[in-house]
Amino acid sequence: MVNKELIMLPGPTNVPERVLYAMIQPMISHRGAEFHKIYSEIEDNLKYVFQTENDVFVLSSSGTGGVECVVSNLVNRGEKVIVPIFGVFSKRLAEAVRRRGGIPVEVDLPLGTTPKSHHIKEVVEREADAKAVFIVYNETSTGVVVRELPDIVKIAKEKNMLTVVDAVSALGGDKLPVDEWEVDICMAGSQKCLACPPGLSMISVKQNAWEKIEKTENKPFYFDLTLMREYAAKKETPFTPAIPLFYALNEALKMMREEGLERSIERHKRCAEAFYSAIEAYGMTIYPKEKETRSNTVIAVNIPEKVDDSLVRRIMQDKYKVVIGGGMDKLKGKIFRIGNMGKVTLAEVVMTLSALGNALKDVGCHVNIEAGLEAAIKVFDH
């Protein structure tokens, strides 16, 4: 029997037992009344989480599949779209556009920073024939969030460009009112803040985005959004869905509704503040320098000099039963990434901080664990 570990990765995250148990229900027809009922419940609760009256869809795919679905439904060969590049996932977004035959107009920014409205305004004015701005809201690889997203959407709208937002690692854990901010298309993933197993992606589509989608040539077969819309009218999916994951998502969304979206976002924010306060009390530094752009859902921490991150993470997992992530691409070996997503509370924060502090001590790194834990708990005392 494998000992249960606390998964504090930037995805997948810990899944509540209630959600896990939901998956062991019997198989049903995905063309029958039982599935229609589940689909309706998911649809209603997804609109609540996206804060939208737009169409919403669930795809049996990872978050990357959701991104590819949107790109291939919006971008024609030779069309330009603007993509700020500030991490691994924004790079992947540009690559999806490129492979589709589109032309990503890349706005390159230093790692650890985020696109600001003035960056987008400048490129939008220069590239007036671009069809859309594609932007990663929460860059999972660097632990930053684009706080100026509402202003960026307004700038795009002034030039009649669509705004497409990858919110895979943010939806449910940070503020993102899709309708209020007038986001045209938004994508999310099941395995992040919704505390659901991996394998589903969710998409919201605004009416004016449909006008572009309907004109897109050579839409994919499996990822055809117009076909999904047709079947959604019957509360079905075009092809066989991952039924156990739909059970899980339905339960996870019910739990989100019970807690309340605002409370969920506030809980993620407070846990993030506890992590950041504790890390600094440990004598360590946060990777993103600008406080206001630090993510609520992915805590990126600089690794102390001469510390082997893979050894620390292995000790954390083997000895203290807590799993965190390392850096990606150019940040491999340079940062730790802690997933602050899903059903995370002070208890999980303290367990993770204790495991990290003790593992660092085990490799000879001085860390003031007591000061760090006191700093974390203090955040919850206010």
Secondary structure, 3 states (H helix, E strand, C coil): CCCCCEEECCCCECCCHHHHHHCCCCCCCCCCHHHHHHHHHHHHHHHHHHCCCCEEEEECCCHHHHHHHHHHHHCCCCCEEEEEECCHHHHHHHHHHHHHCCEEEEEECCCCCCCCHHHHHHHHHHCCCCCEEEEECEECCCCEECCCHHHHHHHHHHCCCEEEEECCCCECCECCCHHHHCCCEEEEECCCCCCCCCCCEEEEECHHHHHHHCCCCCCCCCCCHHHHHHHHCCCCCCCCCCHHHHHHHHHHHHHHHHHCHHHHHHHHHHHHHHHHHHHHHCCCCECCCCHHHECCCEEEEECCCCCCHHHHHHHHHHHHCEECEECCHHHCCCEEEEECCCCCCHHHHHHHHHHHHHHHHHCCCCCCHHHHHHHHHHHHHC
